Amino acid sequence: MDFNDSPTEAAYREKARAWLVEAAAAHRAEHGEPKPNTPEHMAAAKAWQARKAAAGYACITWPAAVGGGGGTPIESVIFGQEEGKAGVAYGYFTIGLGMCVPTVMAFSDTDTKKRFVSPAVKGEEIWCQLFSEPAGGSDVAALRTRAVRDGEDWVINGQKVWTTGAHYSDFGILLTRTDPDVPKHKGLTMFWIDMRDPAVECRPIHQMSGGREFNEVYFSDLRVKDSQRLGEVGQGWQVALVTLMNERLAVGGSAGPNYREVLELARALPGEDGPALSNDAFREKLADWFVASQGLKFTRFRTMTALSRGQTPGPESSIGKIISANQLQDLANTAVEMQGEYGVLTGPEAAAGAAFQQSLMWAPGLRIAGGTDEILKNIIAERVLGLPGDVRVDKDVPFRDMPTGR
């Protein structure tokens, strides 16, 4: 494992950093610092994406012919690191460019790729992923949204839930059930759909954090062309696996305060016998967080080394999300408790601008998004450690015969 940039990588990092310094300054001069989840923030995000695309820094690993940078995976990692430091990264495009459009590229025809890939790279169109359903939980293959063939069209009825960004997305990839007479993984088919179609209804979900990033999405006799199908009929699970593998990598880390910020808070807050930092129980927690953070850092270095060598990271990338999401929840909970009665404050007057409070309310969702802790532990156990597979009693049961609990 090599923790240092190669000469080529170091040169690329310097080039990217220099571009980011100049581009970020120009971007802020034009758009300022708009409040998140406003039209101004969306406009700024699209302008930044377009600026990156013009310079070859959007979708760095994609072919230049579709608007990508034609670069390597390690270059993409390096640019992402430097972009984060520049403080101009936006989240509107992560799902589309990280999960949806790669699926379109892998399974659609030439005309569809030509129509959608380049506009997505430039930030002109945004995509969402329509997988989860109320009755399925984390079992994607338990979905009940039906697609029925009608001549050259398909008619879709059903509901999705927890769809991030559906309310501002232009298009989406939709996993449906087209054959209920075969086991649940075999009767699925994937489509791309127009989110602005009148037969598609989005209902934002009000989260406890105050945000409204997630949505319920309803389909009422949504009619799509067979040309909108991604992959073969009944092969939707194989198509979905491509999306899910990309999703694991996209949500492998977590944003939010880290152990250093809790350390600074503990130094400033009074405890029973001096600063909170002097509490032995807290110091033990702090040591645990530090050790876990170091383990995550070196695990990511291992992934970066694999990318640098032209290798593809495997299922071990699931480790990052399990550790980071649980640590974020524990860290935020401890920080809020340390603040005592002030821990209930969520405005700018709260410690660290209420970053710990926001993280506490967001962390449980992070432990679900992109695969629950339990699912990722199964992946690690079976595919990394080689342990026996989990018991799956419904593996060969036709979906129509599966109990619904009604």
Solvent accessible surface area in square Angstrom, and as a share of the most:
residue,aa,sasa,rsa
1,M,101,0.45
2,D,86,0.45
3,F,104,0.43
4,N,116,0.59
5,D,48,0.25
6,S,44,0.29
7,P,121,0.76
8,T,103,0.60
9,E,20,0.09
10,A,41,0.32
11,A,63,0.49
12,Y,30,0.11
13,R,31,0.11
14,E,98,0.44
15,K,131,0.55
16,A,0,0.00
17,R,91,0.33
18,A,66,0.52
19,W,57,0.20
20,L,3,0.02
21,V,104,0.60
22,E,131,0.59
23,A,6,0.05
24,A,4,0.03
25,A,61,0.47
26,A,37,0.28
27,H,3,0.01
28,R,85,0.31
29,A,91,0.70
30,E,114,0.51
31,H,63,0.28
32,G,35,0.33
33,E,139,0.62
34,P,29,0.18
35,K,154,0.65
36,P,82,0.52
37,N,108,0.56
38,T,36,0.21
39,P,113,0.71
40,E,109,0.49
41,H,31,0.14
42,M,35,0.16
43,A,53,0.41
44,A,0,0.00
45,A,0,0.00
46,K,67,0.28
47,A,31,0.24
48,W,3,0.01
49,Q,10,0.04
50,A,45,0.35
51,R,64,0.23
52,K,24,0.10
53,A,18,0.14
54,A,96,0.74
55,A,46,0.36
56,G,27,0.26
57,Y,16,0.06
58,A,2,0.01
59,C,25,0.15
60,I,11,0.05
61,T,61,0.35
62,W,29,0.10
63,P,74,0.46
64,A,74,0.58
65,A,103,0.79
66,V,40,0.23
67,G,25,0.24
68,G,8,0.07
69,G,31,0.30
70,G,52,0.50
71,G,23,0.22
72,T,64,0.37
73,P,55,0.35
74,I,14,0.07
75,E,37,0.17
76,S,43,0.27
77,V,41,0.23
78,I,0,0.00
79,F,6,0.03
80,G,40,0.38
81,Q,65,0.29
82,E,6,0.03
83,E,17,0.08
84,G,49,0.47
85,K,148,0.63
86,A,26,0.20
87,G,56,0.54
88,V,8,0.05
89,A,64,0.50
90,Y,51,0.20
91,G,58,0.56
92,Y,21,0.08
93,F,12,0.05
94,T,66,0.38
95,I,36,0.18
96,G,3,0.03
97,L,28,0.14
98,G,28,0.27
99,M,6,0.03
100,C,0,0.00
101,V,0,0.00
102,P,26,0.16
103,T,0,0.00
104,V,0,0.00
105,M,45,0.20
106,A,62,0.48
107,F,64,0.27
108,S,17,0.11
109,D,77,0.40
110,T,96,0.56
111,D,106,0.55
112,T,14,0.08
113,K,70,0.29
114,K,152,0.65
115,R,107,0.39
116,F,6,0.03
117,V,1,0.01
118,S,33,0.21
119,P,25,0.15
120,A,2,0.01
121,V,0,0.00
122,K,87,0.37
123,G,1,0.01
124,E,101,0.45
125,E,28,0.12
126,I,3,0.02
127,W,5,0.02
128,C,0,0.00
129,Q,25,0.11
130,L,0,0.00
131,F,7,0.03
132,S,40,0.26
133,E,13,0.06
134,P,80,0.50
135,A,70,0.54
136,G,12,0.12
137,G,52,0.50
138,S,48,0.31
139,D,54,0.28
140,V,26,0.15
141,A,0,0.00
142,A,16,0.13
143,L,2,0.01
144,R,83,0.30
145,T,1,0.00
146,R,86,0.31
147,A,1,0.01
148,V,80,0.46
149,R,110,0.40
150,D,68,0.35
151,G,58,0.55
152,E,128,0.57
153,D,17,0.09
154,W,11,0.04
155,V,25,0.14
156,I,0,0.00
157,N,62,0.32
158,G,29,0.27
159,Q,44,0.20
160,K,0,0.00
161,V,15,0.09
162,W,144,0.51
163,T,3,0.02
164,T,44,0.25
165,G,2,0.02
166,A,1,0.01
167,H,72,0.32
168,Y,54,0.21
169,S,0,0.00
170,D,29,0.15
171,F,24,0.10
172,G,0,0.00
173,I,0,0.00
174,L,0,0.00
175,L,0,0.00
176,T,0,0.00
177,R,1,0.00
178,T,22,0.13
179,D,53,0.27
180,P,15,0.09
181,D,85,0.44
182,V,43,0.25
183,P,23,0.15
184,K,12,0.05
185,H,59,0.26
186,K,132,0.56
187,G,0,0.00
188,L,0,0.00
189,T,0,0.00
190,M,0,0.00
191,F,0,0.00
192,W,38,0.13
193,I,0,0.00
194,D,56,0.29
195,M,10,0.05
196,R,139,0.51
197,D,42,0.22
198,P,134,0.84
199,A,23,0.18
200,V,16,0.09
201,E,81,0.36
202,C,38,0.23
203,R,112,0.41
204,P,64,0.40
205,I,34,0.17
206,H,116,0.52
207,Q,28,0.12
208,M,134,0.60
209,S,29,0.19
210,G,49,0.47
211,G,15,0.14
212,R,121,0.44
213,E,62,0.28
214,F,30,0.13
215,N,0,0.00
216,E,48,0.22
217,V,0,0.00
218,Y,51,0.19
219,F,5,0.02
220,S,74,0.48
221,D,98,0.51
222,L,2,0.01
223,R,126,0.46
224,V,6,0.03
225,K,113,0.48
226,D,26,0.13
227,S,79,0.51
228,Q,22,0.10
229,R,58,0.21
230,L,0,0.00
231,G,16,0.16
232,E,116,0.52
233,V,68,0.39
234,G,14,0.13
235,Q,83,0.37
236,G,0,0.00
237,W,47,0.16
238,Q,93,0.41
239,V,2,0.01
240,A,0,0.00
241,L,70,0.35
242,V,53,0.31
243,T,0,0.00
244,L,17,0.09
245,M,82,0.37
246,N,40,0.21
247,E,24,0.11
248,R,30,0.11
249,L,88,0.44
250,A,41,0.32
251,V,32,0.18
252,G,14,0.14
253,G,31,0.30
254,S,43,0.28
255,A,88,0.68
256,G,46,0.45
257,P,10,0.06
258,N,58,0.30
259,Y,21,0.08
260,R,138,0.50
261,E,76,0.34
262,V,0,0.00
263,L,35,0.18
264,E,94,0.42
265,L,19,0.10
266,A,0,0.00
267,R,130,0.47
268,A,82,0.63
269,L,40,0.20
270,P,118,0.74
271,G,39,0.38
272,E,177,0.79
273,D,129,0.67
274,G,36,0.35
275,P,70,0.44
276,A,15,0.12
277,L,32,0.16
278,S,59,0.38
279,N,81,0.42
280,D,115,0.60
281,A,71,0.55
282,F,12,0.05
283,R,124,0.45
284,E,117,0.52
285,K,75,0.32
286,L,26,0.13
287,A,54,0.42
288,D,87,0.45
289,W,9,0.03
290,F,92,0.39
291,V,102,0.58
292,A,33,0.25
293,S,23,0.15
294,Q,43,0.19
295,G,38,0.37
296,L,10,0.05
297,K,79,0.33
298,F,76,0.32
299,T,30,0.17
300,R,105,0.38
301,F,51,0.21
302,R,132,0.48
303,T,35,0.20
304,M,32,0.14
305,T,12,0.07
306,A,19,0.14
307,L,26,0.13
308,S,50,0.32
309,R,155,0.57
310,G,65,0.62
311,Q,97,0.43
312,T,122,0.71
313,P,15,0.10
314,G,20,0.19
315,P,38,0.24
316,E,66,0.29
317,S,21,0.14
318,S,4,0.02
319,I,57,0.29
320,G,9,0.09
321,K,4,0.02
322,I,17,0.08
323,I,65,0.33
324,S,8,0.05
325,A,0,0.00
326,N,48,0.25
327,Q,27,0.12
328,L,8,0.04
329,Q,51,0.22
330,D,54,0.28
331,L,2,0.01
332,A,0,0.00
333,N,59,0.30
334,T,15,0.09
335,A,0,0.00
336,V,24,0.14
337,E,122,0.55
338,M,46,0.21
339,Q,11,0.05
340,G,44,0.42
341,E,130,0.58
342,Y,142,0.54
343,G,5,0.04
344,V,122,0.70
345,L,60,0.30
346,T,73,0.42
347,G,23,0.22
348,P,129,0.81
349,E,116,0.52
350,A,7,0.06
351,A,33,0.25
352,A,65,0.50
353,G,49,0.47
354,A,1,0.01
355,A,33,0.26
356,F,1,0.01
357,Q,8,0.03
358,Q,72,0.32
359,S,9,0.05
360,L,51,0.25
361,M,45,0.20
362,W,93,0.33
363,A,0,0.00
364,P,47,0.30
365,G,24,0.23
366,L,11,0.05
367,R,77,0.28
368,I,108,0.55
369,A,36,0.28
370,G,7,0.07
371,G,13,0.13
372,T,20,0.11
373,D,9,0.04
374,E,118,0.53
375,I,51,0.26
376,L,1,0.01
377,K,116,0.49
378,N,54,0.28
379,I,22,0.11
380,I,28,0.14
381,A,25,0.19
382,E,44,0.20
383,R,147,0.53
384,V,59,0.34
385,L,119,0.59
386,G,61,0.59
387,L,95,0.47
388,P,121,0.76
389,G,52,0.50
390,D,76,0.39
391,V,124,0.71
392,R,122,0.45
393,V,131,0.76
394,D,33,0.17
395,K,128,0.54
396,D,112,0.58
397,V,51,0.29
398,P,48,0.30
399,F,11,0.05
400,R,152,0.55
401,D,98,0.51
402,M,29,0.13
403,P,123,0.78
404,T,70,0.41
405,G,83,0.80
406,R,244,0.89
